[in-house]
């Protein structure tokens, strides 16, 4: 279990500029970006016991974050 936040800029450094542009020009991307940030924050807070969760709840959050990260990556690659 990692206690390091998985920020999108760190996950996809090759797309930092593109993500910055899309956050202001593409409403769909902006929503995915915001949703990922919120899920990532919840996972990080659970992993560091700032807001502890039951194990299954934490696993579900991680799965949702991973799925959304995959969706964001596919979106970035398609453009």
Buried (B, 14 or more C-beta within 10 A) or exposed (E): EEEEBBEBEEEBEEBEEEBEEBBEEBEEBBEBBEBBBEBBBBBBBBBEEEEEBEEEEBEEBBEBBEEBBEEBBEBBEEE
